[in-house]
Amino acid sequence: MTSNEVIISPGHYQKPMFKERMTTKQWRAIVLAERDYTIFAGTMTPLVAKKIVCGIVEVSKDLSSHPLYHADGRPKEARRD
């Protein structure tokens, strides 16, 4: 690990609606290192950032295409055939 590498919080791996705030400089370092994704519930899930105020973004998972969770974080029900 280099001195300028940014580590995302473990909450992204454990909680569906986890959000983390960081500076835009930290987020840019994550994107440039191509680490803007996480493995959540066995599926590679992209991370997205929303600008909060000047220089601060809120990072969360994009669950819209996740097979086990709805976009709002609710678990999808298992199909019963």
PyMOL Python script that loads the backbone (N, CA, C, O; Angstrom):
from pymol import cmd

cmd.read_pdbstr("""\
ATOM      1  N   MET A   1       0.855  -1.184   0.000  1.00  0.00           N
ATOM      2  CA  MET A   1       0.000   0.000   0.000  1.00  0.00           C
ATOM      3  C   MET A   1       0.892   1.236   0.000  1.00  0.00           C
ATOM      4  O   MET A   1       1.822   1.347   0.799  1.00  0.00           O
ATOM      5  N   THR A   2       0.599   2.147  -0.893  1.00  0.00           N
ATOM      6  CA  THR A   2       1.359   3.391  -0.952  1.00  0.00           C
ATOM      7  C   THR A   2       0.789   4.396   0.034  1.00  0.00           C
ATOM      8  O   THR A   2      -0.317   4.216   0.545  1.00  0.00           O
ATOM      9  N   SER A   3       1.534   5.440   0.296  1.00  0.00           N
ATOM     10  CA  SER A   3       1.100   6.421   1.290  1.00  0.00           C
ATOM     11  C   SER A   3      -0.126   7.219   0.842  1.00  0.00           C
ATOM     12  O   SER A   3      -0.851   7.753   1.682  1.00  0.00           O
ATOM     13  N   ASN A   4      -0.366   7.308  -0.466  1.00  0.00           N
ATOM     14  CA  ASN A   4      -1.514   8.081  -0.940  1.00  0.00           C
ATOM     15  C   ASN A   4      -2.694   7.203  -1.370  1.00  0.00           C
ATOM     16  O   ASN A   4      -3.651   7.707  -1.959  1.00  0.00           O
ATOM     17  N   GLU A   5      -2.639   5.900  -1.085  1.00  0.00           N
ATOM     18  CA  GLU A   5      -3.738   5.010  -1.442  1.00  0.00           C
ATOM     19  C   GLU A   5      -4.892   5.186  -0.460  1.00  0.00           C
ATOM     20  O   GLU A   5      -4.682   5.254   0.751  1.00  0.00           O
ATOM     21  N   VAL A   6      -6.109   5.257  -0.989  1.00  0.00           N
ATOM     22  CA  VAL A   6      -7.296   5.448  -0.171  1.00  0.00           C
ATOM     23  C   VAL A   6      -7.992   4.103  -0.007  1.00  0.00           C
ATOM     24  O   VAL A   6      -8.230   3.394  -0.985  1.00  0.00           O
ATOM     25  N   ILE A   7      -8.311   3.762   1.220  1.00  0.00           N
ATOM     26  CA  ILE A   7      -9.006   2.520   1.523  1.00  0.00           C
ATOM     27  C   ILE A   7     -10.470   2.853   1.809  1.00  0.00           C
ATOM     28  O   ILE A   7     -10.764   3.739   2.612  1.00  0.00           O
ATOM     29  N   ILE A   8     -11.384   2.141   1.151  1.00  0.00           N
ATOM     30  CA  ILE A   8     -12.797   2.374   1.444  1.00  0.00           C
ATOM     31  C   ILE A   8     -13.171   1.634   2.721  1.00  0.00           C
ATOM     32  O   ILE A   8     -12.507   0.673   3.111  1.00  0.00           O
ATOM     33  N   SER A   9     -14.213   2.079   3.354  1.00  0.00           N
ATOM     34  CA  SER A   9     -14.657   1.523   4.632  1.00  0.00           C
ATOM     35  C   SER A   9     -15.198   0.102   4.453  1.00  0.00           C
ATOM     36  O   SER A   9     -15.810  -0.199   3.427  1.00  0.00           O
ATOM     37  N   PRO A  10     -14.977  -0.779   5.445  1.00  0.00           N
ATOM     38  CA  PRO A  10     -15.518  -2.147   5.370  1.00  0.00           C
ATOM     39  C   PRO A  10     -17.047  -2.199   5.337  1.00  0.00           C
ATOM     40  O   PRO A  10     -17.614  -3.225   4.961  1.00  0.00           O
ATOM     41  N   GLY A  11     -17.713  -1.130   5.716  1.00  0.00           N
ATOM     42  CA  GLY A  11     -19.176  -1.103   5.665  1.00  0.00           C
ATOM     43  C   GLY A  11     -19.732  -1.331   4.277  1.00  0.00           C
ATOM     44  O   GLY A  11     -20.861  -1.801   4.139  1.00  0.00           O
ATOM     45  N   HIS A  12     -18.960  -1.007   3.231  1.00  0.00           N
ATOM     46  CA  HIS A  12     -19.419  -1.219   1.852  1.00  0.00           C
ATOM     47  C   HIS A  12     -19.568  -2.714   1.552  1.00  0.00           C
ATOM     48  O   HIS A  12     -20.369  -3.095   0.699  1.00  0.00           O
ATOM     49  N   TYR A  13     -18.811  -3.554   2.240  1.00  0.00           N
ATOM     50  CA  TYR A  13     -18.888  -4.998   2.015  1.00  0.00           C
ATOM     51  C   TYR A  13     -20.003  -5.639   2.828  1.00  0.00           C
ATOM     52  O   TYR A  13     -20.456  -6.734   2.494  1.00  0.00           O
ATOM     53  N   GLN A  14     -20.460  -4.967   3.906  1.00  0.00           N
ATOM     54  CA  GLN A  14     -21.349  -5.606   4.870  1.00  0.00           C
ATOM     55  C   GLN A  14     -22.788  -5.105   4.834  1.00  0.00           C
ATOM     56  O   GLN A  14     -23.702  -5.889   5.090  1.00  0.00           O
ATOM     57  N   LYS A  15     -23.021  -3.852   4.533  1.00  0.00           N
ATOM     58  CA  LYS A  15     -24.357  -3.262   4.631  1.00  0.00           C
ATOM     59  C   LYS A  15     -24.834  -2.789   3.260  1.00  0.00           C
ATOM     60  O   LYS A  15     -24.064  -2.170   2.525  1.00  0.00           O
ATOM     61  N   PRO A  16     -26.092  -3.068   2.900  1.00  0.00           N
ATOM     62  CA  PRO A  16     -26.556  -2.701   1.558  1.00  0.00           C
ATOM     63  C   PRO A  16     -26.637  -1.199   1.305  1.00  0.00           C
ATOM     64  O   PRO A  16     -26.319  -0.750   0.204  1.00  0.00           O
ATOM     65  N   MET A  17     -27.049  -0.419   2.288  1.00  0.00           N
ATOM     66  CA  MET A  17     -27.229   1.024   2.062  1.00  0.00           C
ATOM     67  C   MET A  17     -26.143   1.863   2.743  1.00  0.00           C
ATOM     68  O   MET A  17     -26.394   3.012   3.107  1.00  0.00           O
ATOM     69  N   PHE A  18     -24.962   1.315   2.916  1.00  0.00           N
ATOM     70  CA  PHE A  18     -23.878   2.027   3.587  1.00  0.00           C
ATOM     71  C   PHE A  18     -23.416   3.207   2.730  1.00  0.00           C
ATOM     72  O   PHE A  18     -23.263   3.083   1.515  1.00  0.00           O
ATOM     73  N   LYS A  19     -23.199   4.341   3.376  1.00  0.00           N
ATOM     74  CA  LYS A  19     -22.687   5.541   2.695  1.00  0.00           C
ATOM     75  C   LYS A  19     -21.491   6.063   3.460  1.00  0.00           C
ATOM     76  O   LYS A  19     -21.442   6.000   4.688  1.00  0.00           O
ATOM     77  N   GLU A  20     -20.530   6.578   2.719  1.00  0.00           N
ATOM     78  CA  GLU A  20     -19.302   7.086   3.310  1.00  0.00           C
ATOM     79  C   GLU A  20     -18.972   8.430   2.672  1.00  0.00           C
ATOM     80  O   GLU A  20     -19.108   8.598   1.460  1.00  0.00           O
ATOM     81  N   ARG A  21     -18.544   9.369   3.477  1.00  0.00           N
ATOM     82  CA  ARG A  21     -18.131  10.663   2.939  1.00  0.00           C
ATOM     83  C   ARG A  21     -16.615  10.729   2.862  1.00  0.00           C
ATOM     84  O   ARG A  21     -15.903  10.240   3.740  1.00  0.00           O
ATOM     85  N   MET A  22     -16.144  11.346   1.790  1.00  0.00           N
ATOM     86  CA  MET A  22     -14.709  11.533   1.598  1.00  0.00           C
ATOM     87  C   MET A  22     -14.496  12.759   0.725  1.00  0.00           C
ATOM     88  O   MET A  22     -15.442  13.308   0.159  1.00  0.00           O
ATOM     89  N   THR A  23     -13.266  13.171   0.626  1.00  0.00           N
ATOM     90  CA  THR A  23     -12.965  14.335  -0.202  1.00  0.00           C
ATOM     91  C   THR A  23     -12.975  13.932  -1.674  1.00  0.00           C
ATOM     92  O   THR A  23     -12.825  12.757  -2.008  1.00  0.00           O
ATOM     93  N   THR A  24     -13.153  14.910  -2.538  1.00  0.00           N
ATOM     94  CA  THR A  24     -13.129  14.616  -3.972  1.00  0.00           C
ATOM     95  C   THR A  24     -11.748  14.136  -4.397  1.00  0.00           C
ATOM     96  O   THR A  24     -11.630  13.363  -5.348  1.00  0.00           O
ATOM     97  N   LYS A  25     -10.724  14.575  -3.721  1.00  0.00           N
ATOM     98  CA  LYS A  25      -9.358  14.124  -4.027  1.00  0.00           C
ATOM     99  C   LYS A  25      -9.216  12.627  -3.725  1.00  0.00           C
ATOM    100  O   LYS A  25      -8.610  11.892  -4.505  1.00  0.00           O
ATOM    101  N   GLN A  26      -9.773  12.175  -2.598  1.00  0.00           N
ATOM    102  CA  GLN A  26      -9.729  10.750  -2.264  1.00  0.00           C
ATOM    103  C   GLN A  26     -10.538   9.930  -3.271  1.00  0.00           C
ATOM    104  O   GLN A  26     -10.091   8.869  -3.708  1.00  0.00           O
ATOM    105  N   TRP A  27     -11.726  10.418  -3.639  1.00  0.00           N
ATOM    106  CA  TRP A  27     -12.558   9.707  -4.608  1.00  0.00           C
ATOM    107  C   TRP A  27     -11.865   9.636  -5.959  1.00  0.00           C
ATOM    108  O   TRP A  27     -11.903   8.598  -6.620  1.00  0.00           O
ATOM    109  N   ARG A  28     -11.243  10.710  -6.372  1.00  0.00           N
ATOM    110  CA  ARG A  28     -10.518  10.723  -7.645  1.00  0.00           C
ATOM    111  C   ARG A  28      -9.404   9.680  -7.634  1.00  0.00           C
ATOM    112  O   ARG A  28      -9.179   9.009  -8.641  1.00  0.00           O
ATOM    113  N   ALA A  29      -8.703   9.534  -6.504  1.00  0.00           N
ATOM    114  CA  ALA A  29      -7.637   8.534  -6.400  1.00  0.00           C
ATOM    115  C   ALA A  29      -8.202   7.120  -6.539  1.00  0.00           C
ATOM    116  O   ALA A  29      -7.573   6.263  -7.159  1.00  0.00           O
ATOM    117  N   ILE A  30      -9.376   6.872  -5.972  1.00  0.00           N
ATOM    118  CA  ILE A  30     -10.018   5.559  -6.089  1.00  0.00           C
ATOM    119  C   ILE A  30     -10.403   5.286  -7.540  1.00  0.00           C
ATOM    120  O   ILE A  30     -10.164   4.190  -8.046  1.00  0.00           O
ATOM    121  N   VAL A  31     -10.989   6.258  -8.205  1.00  0.00           N
ATOM    122  CA  VAL A  31     -11.411   6.087  -9.609  1.00  0.00           C
ATOM    123  C   VAL A  31     -10.200   5.888 -10.513  1.00  0.00           C
ATOM    124  O   VAL A  31     -10.217   5.014 -11.379  1.00  0.00           O
ATOM    125  N   LEU A  32      -9.162   6.675 -10.329  1.00  0.00           N
ATOM    126  CA  LEU A  32      -7.976   6.544 -11.180  1.00  0.00           C
ATOM    127  C   LEU A  32      -7.258   5.218 -10.963  1.00  0.00           C
ATOM    128  O   LEU A  32      -6.621   4.702 -11.882  1.00  0.00           O
ATOM    129  N   ALA A  33      -7.354   4.665  -9.766  1.00  0.00           N
ATOM    130  CA  ALA A  33      -6.757   3.358  -9.481  1.00  0.00           C
ATOM    131  C   ALA A  33      -7.684   2.212  -9.914  1.00  0.00           C
ATOM    132  O   ALA A  33      -7.357   1.042  -9.716  1.00  0.00           O
ATOM    133  N   GLU A  34      -8.836   2.549 -10.505  1.00  0.00           N
ATOM    134  CA  GLU A  34      -9.827   1.589 -10.975  1.00  0.00           C
ATOM    135  C   GLU A  34     -10.292   0.676  -9.842  1.00  0.00           C
ATOM    136  O   GLU A  34     -10.430  -0.533 -10.026  1.00  0.00           O
ATOM    137  N   ARG A  35     -10.535   1.270  -8.660  1.00  0.00           N
ATOM    138  CA  ARG A  35     -11.024   0.521  -7.502  1.00  0.00           C
ATOM    139  C   ARG A  35     -12.409   1.035  -7.092  1.00  0.00           C
ATOM    140  O   ARG A  35     -12.777   0.979  -5.919  1.00  0.00           O
ATOM    141  N   ASP A  36     -13.160   1.528  -8.056  1.00  0.00           N
ATOM    142  CA  ASP A  36     -14.486   2.094  -7.772  1.00  0.00           C
ATOM    143  C   ASP A  36     -15.583   1.024  -7.860  1.00  0.00           C
ATOM    144  O   ASP A  36     -16.613   1.229  -8.503  1.00  0.00           O
ATOM    145  N   TYR A  37     -15.351  -0.095  -7.217  1.00  0.00           N
ATOM    146  CA  TYR A  37     -16.308  -1.182  -7.122  1.00  0.00           C
ATOM    147  C   TYR A  37     -16.049  -1.932  -5.813  1.00  0.00           C
ATOM    148  O   TYR A  37     -15.001  -1.767  -5.189  1.00  0.00           O
ATOM    149  N   THR A  38     -17.005  -2.746  -5.414  1.00  0.00           N
ATOM    150  CA  THR A  38     -16.848  -3.582  -4.232  1.00  0.00           C
ATOM    151  C   THR A  38     -17.557  -4.904  -4.484  1.00  0.00           C
ATOM    152  O   THR A  38     -18.442  -4.984  -5.335  1.00  0.00           O
ATOM    153  N   ILE A  39     -17.177  -5.928  -3.756  1.00  0.00           N
ATOM    154  CA  ILE A  39     -17.867  -7.205  -3.819  1.00  0.00           C
ATOM    155  C   ILE A  39     -18.888  -7.205  -2.683  1.00  0.00           C
ATOM    156  O   ILE A  39     -18.519  -7.229  -1.508  1.00  0.00           O
ATOM    157  N   PHE A  40     -20.155  -7.179  -3.034  1.00  0.00           N
ATOM    158  CA  PHE A  40     -21.221  -7.180  -2.036  1.00  0.00           C
ATOM    159  C   PHE A  40     -22.179  -8.319  -2.332  1.00  0.00           C
ATOM    160  O   PHE A  40     -22.715  -8.416  -3.435  1.00  0.00           O
ATOM    161  N   ALA A  41     -22.393  -9.178  -1.349  1.00  0.00           N
ATOM    162  CA  ALA A  41     -23.284 -10.344  -1.469  1.00  0.00           C
ATOM    163  C   ALA A  41     -22.914 -11.192  -2.687  1.00  0.00           C
ATOM    164  O   ALA A  41     -23.789 -11.675  -3.406  1.00  0.00           O
ATOM    165  N   GLY A  42     -21.606 -11.368  -2.911  1.00  0.00           N
ATOM    166  CA  GLY A  42     -21.119 -12.234  -3.976  1.00  0.00           C
ATOM    167  C   GLY A  42     -21.144 -11.650  -5.373  1.00  0.00           C
ATOM    168  O   GLY A  42     -20.867 -12.361  -6.339  1.00  0.00           O
ATOM    169  N   THR A  43     -21.467 -10.384  -5.507  1.00  0.00           N
ATOM    170  CA  THR A  43     -21.562  -9.747  -6.821  1.00  0.00           C
ATOM    171  C   THR A  43     -20.725  -8.471  -6.845  1.00  0.00           C
ATOM    172  O   THR A  43     -20.751  -7.685  -5.898  1.00  0.00           O
ATOM    173  N   MET A  44     -19.982  -8.271  -7.938  1.00  0.00           N
ATOM    174  CA  MET A  44     -19.237  -7.029  -8.089  1.00  0.00           C
ATOM    175  C   MET A  44     -20.228  -5.887  -8.276  1.00  0.00           C
ATOM    176  O   MET A  44     -21.044  -5.903  -9.198  1.00  0.00           O
ATOM    177  N   THR A  45     -20.150  -4.904  -7.396  1.00  0.00           N
ATOM    178  CA  THR A  45     -21.104  -3.806  -7.375  1.00  0.00           C
ATOM    179  C   THR A  45     -20.358  -2.488  -7.519  1.00  0.00           C
ATOM    180  O   THR A  45     -19.421  -2.237  -6.762  1.00  0.00           O
ATOM    181  N   PRO A  46     -20.746  -1.632  -8.471  1.00  0.00           N
ATOM    182  CA  PRO A  46     -20.046  -0.362  -8.644  1.00  0.00           C
ATOM    183  C   PRO A  46     -20.331   0.612  -7.503  1.00  0.00           C
ATOM    184  O   PRO A  46     -21.414   0.611  -6.918  1.00  0.00           O
ATOM    185  N   LEU A  47     -19.347   1.433  -7.204  1.00  0.00           N
ATOM    186  CA  LEU A  47     -19.522   2.517  -6.246  1.00  0.00           C
ATOM    187  C   LEU A  47     -19.809   3.796  -7.019  1.00  0.00           C
ATOM    188  O   LEU A  47     -19.245   4.023  -8.089  1.00  0.00           O
ATOM    189  N   VAL A  48     -20.675   4.618  -6.480  1.00  0.00           N
ATOM    190  CA  VAL A  48     -21.007   5.902  -7.100  1.00  0.00           C
ATOM    191  C   VAL A  48     -20.819   7.004  -6.070  1.00  0.00           C
ATOM    192  O   VAL A  48     -20.941   6.773  -4.867  1.00  0.00           O
ATOM    193  N   ALA A  49     -20.522   8.198  -6.550  1.00  0.00           N
ATOM    194  CA  ALA A  49     -20.314   9.341  -5.663  1.00  0.00           C
ATOM    195  C   ALA A  49     -21.315  10.437  -5.987  1.00  0.00           C
ATOM    196  O   ALA A  49     -21.623  10.699  -7.150  1.00  0.00           O
ATOM    197  N   LYS A  50     -21.816  11.073  -4.932  1.00  0.00           N
ATOM    198  CA  LYS A  50     -22.739  12.191  -5.076  1.00  0.00           C
ATOM    199  C   LYS A  50     -22.112  13.387  -4.366  1.00  0.00           C
ATOM    200  O   LYS A  50     -21.718  13.292  -3.203  1.00  0.00           O
ATOM    201  N   LYS A  51     -22.025  14.506  -5.070  1.00  0.00           N
ATOM    202  CA  LYS A  51     -21.423  15.698  -4.481  1.00  0.00           C
ATOM    203  C   LYS A  51     -22.330  16.252  -3.383  1.00  0.00           C
ATOM    204  O   LYS A  51     -23.517  16.487  -3.606  1.00  0.00           O
ATOM    205  N   ILE A  52     -21.760  16.455  -2.198  1.00  0.00           N
ATOM    206  CA  ILE A  52     -22.507  16.990  -1.062  1.00  0.00           C
ATOM    207  C   ILE A  52     -22.288  18.502  -0.968  1.00  0.00           C
ATOM    208  O   ILE A  52     -23.239  19.277  -1.070  1.00  0.00           O
ATOM    209  N   VAL A  53     -21.064  18.909  -0.779  1.00  0.00           N
ATOM    210  CA  VAL A  53     -20.667  20.317  -0.764  1.00  0.00           C
ATOM    211  C   VAL A  53     -19.338  20.409  -1.493  1.00  0.00           C
ATOM    212  O   VAL A  53     -18.802  19.399  -1.949  1.00  0.00           O
ATOM    213  N   CYS A  54     -18.822  21.588  -1.599  1.00  0.00           N
ATOM    214  CA  CYS A  54     -17.564  21.798  -2.317  1.00  0.00           C
ATOM    215  C   CYS A  54     -16.444  20.954  -1.694  1.00  0.00           C
ATOM    216  O   CYS A  54     -16.063  21.165  -0.543  1.00  0.00           O
ATOM    217  N   GLY A  55     -15.931  20.008  -2.464  1.00  0.00           N
ATOM    218  CA  GLY A  55     -14.805  19.189  -2.022  1.00  0.00           C
ATOM    219  C   GLY A  55     -15.175  17.924  -1.271  1.00  0.00           C
ATOM    220  O   GLY A  55     -14.283  17.169  -0.885  1.00  0.00           O
ATOM    221  N   ILE A  56     -16.467  17.661  -1.046  1.00  0.00           N
ATOM    222  CA  ILE A  56     -16.904  16.475  -0.303  1.00  0.00           C
ATOM    223  C   ILE A  56     -17.921  15.695  -1.138  1.00  0.00           C
ATOM    224  O   ILE A  56     -18.855  16.277  -1.690  1.00  0.00           O
ATOM    225  N   VAL A  57     -17.735  14.376  -1.228  1.00  0.00           N
ATOM    226  CA  VAL A  57     -18.678  13.512  -1.916  1.00  0.00           C
ATOM    227  C   VAL A  57     -19.149  12.418  -0.958  1.00  0.00           C
ATOM    228  O   VAL A  57     -18.463  12.077   0.005  1.00  0.00           O
ATOM    229  N   GLU A  58     -20.338  11.876  -1.245  1.00  0.00           N
ATOM    230  CA  GLU A  58     -20.868  10.756  -0.483  1.00  0.00           C
ATOM    231  C   GLU A  58     -20.843   9.535  -1.393  1.00  0.00           C
ATOM    232  O   GLU A  58     -21.475   9.527  -2.449  1.00  0.00           O
ATOM    233  N   VAL A  59     -20.114   8.510  -0.980  1.00  0.00           N
ATOM    234  CA  VAL A  59     -19.915   7.317  -1.794  1.00  0.00           C
ATOM    235  C   VAL A  59     -20.848   6.217  -1.300  1.00  0.00           C
ATOM    236  O   VAL A  59     -20.932   5.943  -0.102  1.00  0.00           O
ATOM    237  N   SER A  60     -21.547   5.592  -2.246  1.00  0.00           N
ATOM    238  CA  SER A  60     -22.446   4.479  -1.928  1.00  0.00           C
ATOM    239  C   SER A  60     -22.405   3.475  -3.071  1.00  0.00           C
ATOM    240  O   SER A  60     -21.778   3.714  -4.103  1.00  0.00           O
ATOM    241  N   LYS A  61     -23.084   2.345  -2.871  1.00  0.00           N
ATOM    242  CA  LYS A  61     -23.145   1.318  -3.905  1.00  0.00           C
ATOM    243  C   LYS A  61     -24.315   1.583  -4.848  1.00  0.00           C
ATOM    244  O   LYS A  61     -25.350   2.108  -4.436  1.00  0.00           O
ATOM    245  N   ASP A  62     -24.140   1.217  -6.113  1.00  0.00           N
ATOM    246  CA  ASP A  62     -25.228   1.264  -7.089  1.00  0.00           C
ATOM    247  C   ASP A  62     -25.857  -0.122  -7.146  1.00  0.00           C
ATOM    248  O   ASP A  62     -25.359  -1.006  -7.843  1.00  0.00           O
ATOM    249  N   LEU A  63     -26.951  -0.312  -6.415  1.00  0.00           N
ATOM    250  CA  LEU A  63     -27.605  -1.627  -6.325  1.00  0.00           C
ATOM    251  C   LEU A  63     -28.640  -1.861  -7.412  1.00  0.00           C
ATOM    252  O   LEU A  63     -29.348  -2.867  -7.374  1.00  0.00           O
ATOM    253  N   SER A  64     -28.747  -0.955  -8.383  1.00  0.00           N
ATOM    254  CA  SER A  64     -29.809  -1.067  -9.398  1.00  0.00           C
ATOM    255  C   SER A  64     -29.711  -2.345 -10.229  1.00  0.00           C
ATOM    256  O   SER A  64     -30.735  -2.838 -10.703  1.00  0.00           O
ATOM    257  N   SER A  65     -28.518  -2.893 -10.420  1.00  0.00           N
ATOM    258  CA  SER A  65     -28.386  -4.110 -11.219  1.00  0.00           C
ATOM    259  C   SER A  65     -28.008  -5.322 -10.376  1.00  0.00           C
ATOM    260  O   SER A  65     -27.656  -6.366 -10.926  1.00  0.00           O
ATOM    261  N   HIS A  66     -28.073  -5.203  -9.056  1.00  0.00           N
ATOM    262  CA  HIS A  66     -27.693  -6.308  -8.173  1.00  0.00           C
ATOM    263  C   HIS A  66     -28.788  -7.377  -8.191  1.00  0.00           C
ATOM    264  O   HIS A  66     -29.966  -7.036  -8.086  1.00  0.00           O
ATOM    265  N   PRO A  67     -28.433  -8.661  -8.321  1.00  0.00           N
ATOM    266  CA  PRO A  67     -29.457  -9.703  -8.423  1.00  0.00           C
ATOM    267  C   PRO A  67     -30.192 -10.009  -7.110  1.00  0.00           C
ATOM    268  O   PRO A  67     -31.273 -10.597  -7.141  1.00  0.00           O
ATOM    269  N   LEU A  68     -29.626  -9.623  -5.961  1.00  0.00           N
ATOM    270  CA  LEU A  68     -30.240  -9.981  -4.679  1.00  0.00           C
ATOM    271  C   LEU A  68     -30.896  -8.822  -3.950  1.00  0.00           C
ATOM    272  O   LEU A  68     -31.604  -9.039  -2.967  1.00  0.00           O
ATOM    273  N   TYR A  69     -30.672  -7.574  -4.417  1.00  0.00           N
ATOM    274  CA  TYR A  69     -31.192  -6.397  -3.714  1.00  0.00           C
ATOM    275  C   TYR A  69     -31.866  -5.440  -4.692  1.00  0.00           C
ATOM    276  O   TYR A  69     -31.441  -5.295  -5.838  1.00  0.00           O
ATOM    277  N   HIS A  70     -32.931  -4.787  -4.210  1.00  0.00           N
ATOM    278  CA  HIS A  70     -33.554  -3.709  -4.962  1.00  0.00           C
ATOM    279  C   HIS A  70     -32.651  -2.477  -4.866  1.00  0.00           C
ATOM    280  O   HIS A  70     -31.746  -2.439  -4.032  1.00  0.00           O
ATOM    281  N   ALA A  71     -32.886  -1.482  -5.703  1.00  0.00           N
ATOM    282  CA  ALA A  71     -32.061  -0.269  -5.714  1.00  0.00           C
ATOM    283  C   ALA A  71     -32.130   0.487  -4.388  1.00  0.00           C
ATOM    284  O   ALA A  71     -31.194   1.209  -4.042  1.00  0.00           O
ATOM    285  N   ASP A  72     -33.222   0.331  -3.646  1.00  0.00           N
ATOM    286  CA  ASP A  72     -33.342   1.036  -2.361  1.00  0.00           C
ATOM    287  C   ASP A  72     -32.772   0.234  -1.191  1.00  0.00           C
ATOM    288  O   ASP A  72     -32.901   0.660  -0.044  1.00  0.00           O
ATOM    289  N   GLY A  73     -32.144  -0.919  -1.454  1.00  0.00           N
ATOM    290  CA  GLY A  73     -31.482  -1.696  -0.420  1.00  0.00           C
ATOM    291  C   GLY A  73     -32.286  -2.845   0.156  1.00  0.00           C
ATOM    292  O   GLY A  73     -31.761  -3.635   0.940  1.00  0.00           O
ATOM    293  N   ARG A  74     -33.573  -2.950  -0.227  1.00  0.00           N
ATOM    294  CA  ARG A  74     -34.385  -4.062   0.274  1.00  0.00           C
ATOM    295  C   ARG A  74     -33.972  -5.349  -0.426  1.00  0.00           C
ATOM    296  O   ARG A  74     -33.708  -5.332  -1.628  1.00  0.00           O
ATOM    297  N   PRO A  75     -33.910  -6.471   0.300  1.00  0.00           N
ATOM    298  CA  PRO A  75     -33.589  -7.731  -0.362  1.00  0.00           C
ATOM    299  C   PRO A  75     -34.737  -8.193  -1.265  1.00  0.00           C
ATOM    300  O   PRO A  75     -35.911  -8.052  -0.922  1.00  0.00           O
ATOM    301  N   LYS A  76     -34.375  -8.743  -2.416  1.00  0.00           N
ATOM    302  CA  LYS A  76     -35.394  -9.289  -3.309  1.00  0.00           C
ATOM    303  C   LYS A  76     -35.843 -10.634  -2.762  1.00  0.00           C
ATOM    304  O   LYS A  76     -35.042 -11.390  -2.212  1.00  0.00           O
ATOM    305  N   GLU A  77     -37.116 -10.924  -2.913  1.00  0.00           N
ATOM    306  CA  GLU A  77     -37.639 -12.197  -2.433  1.00  0.00           C
ATOM    307  C   GLU A  77     -37.212 -13.300  -3.380  1.00  0.00           C
ATOM    308  O   GLU A  77     -37.101 -13.100  -4.590  1.00  0.00           O
ATOM    309  N   ALA A  78     -36.976 -14.474  -2.802  1.00  0.00           N
ATOM    310  CA  ALA A  78     -36.606 -15.625  -3.615  1.00  0.00           C
ATOM    311  C   ALA A  78     -37.804 -16.055  -4.452  1.00  0.00           C
ATOM    312  O   ALA A  78     -38.943 -16.024  -3.985  1.00  0.00           O
ATOM    313  N   ARG A  79     -37.538 -16.452  -5.680  1.00  0.00           N
ATOM    314  CA  ARG A  79     -38.624 -16.895  -6.556  1.00  0.00           C
ATOM    315  C   ARG A  79     -39.081 -18.285  -6.122  1.00  0.00           C
ATOM    316  O   ARG A  79     -38.270 -19.167  -5.842  1.00  0.00           O
ATOM    317  N   ARG A  80     -40.370 -18.450  -6.076  1.00  0.00           N
ATOM    318  CA  ARG A  80     -40.935 -19.748  -5.727  1.00  0.00           C
ATOM    319  C   ARG A  80     -41.689 -20.285  -6.937  1.00  0.00           C
ATOM    320  O   ARG A  80     -42.698 -19.722  -7.361  1.00  0.00           O
ATOM    321  N   ASP A  81     -41.193 -21.350  -7.465  1.00  0.00           N
ATOM    322  CA  ASP A  81     -41.817 -21.948  -8.657  1.00  0.00           C
ATOM    323  C   ASP A  81     -42.737 -23.076  -8.275  1.00  0.00           C
ATOM    324  O   ASP A  81     -43.348 -23.696  -9.145  1.00  0.00           O
TER     325      ASP A  81
END
""", "prot")
cmd.dss("prot")
cmd.show_as("cartoon", "prot")
cmd.util.cbc("prot")
cmd.orient("prot")
